[in-house]
């Protein structure tokens, strides 16, 4: 691989960071983007694959799972989702 080219995981992390921060609603940006900012550096291949699936979901669904107002689908319900539901990573600035 060319030294100037990012590796596959680095590229996936960059794309995920952008998609997490640019959801379309401020609330989703805070939840999804905040979650990625806090935990993305710890993602291994399995966690990255999980997050990429989450990023394909609708904001309203992700927020409902995070706030506990809807049941998380079995294929997304894992330790990472438990961390997402904590919401301790959301930082609101004025």
N, C-alpha and C positions, 0 to 999 in steps of 0.2 A: 504494500500500500504506500502511496505517496505520503510523505511526512506532512504535506500541506493539507491533506484531506482528513476530515474528522472520521473517527471510526463509527461504526454503525450505532453503537449504544450512545455515543456522544451526540450524534445527529438526531436520534430518537428523543433524547432528553431535551434538546433544543426545541424540537417541534412540539413536544409535550408541554414545555414551559410556555411557549407562545399560545398554544391552544387552551391551556389552563387559565392564562391571564386575559384572554380575549374571548370570553364566552358569549357576550351579547347583552348580559345584564350585570349591573354592579354587584348584586347579591351573589350571583354565580361566580363572578370574577373573584370576589373575596373568599368564597368557600373553596372553589376548585383551585384557584391560583394560590391561595394561602396554604392549602394542603400541600400542593406541589412544592412551594417555596420551603416549607418545613421539612418535608419527607422525601422529596425527589432525589436528593443526593444519596439516599440510602437504598434506592431501588436496585434490585438485581433483575435479571432477565424476567423472572416470573412476575415480579411486582410491576415492571414496566409493561408487560403484556396485559396485565389486569388494568392498569391505568389507561392504557390506550383504548381498551374496551369501554371503560367508564367515560372517556372523552367523547365517545360516539353517542352517548345517551343524551336525552333532552335535559336542559337545565332544570326544568320543573321537576323532573324525576330525581335528579341528583340532589336537589335541595330537599325534596320530600324525604329521601333516605337519610340525609344528613340531619334533618330536624326531627326524624323519627315519626313522621306523619304518614309514611307509606312503608310497606314491607320491602326489604331489599331482595331482589331476585337471587335465588340460590347460587347462580354462577358468579355473582359479584360479592357475595357475603363471605368475608374472610377477615383476617386480622387487620388488613389495610382499611377495609370499610369501617371496622371498629374505630380505628384512629381518625378516619374522616368524620365519623359521627361525634367525636369528642368536641369538635369546633374550637379547641383551645389554641388554634393557630391563626384564627381570624383576627386581623388587626384593622380597626376602623380608624381612619384619619380624617380630619376635617379639612 
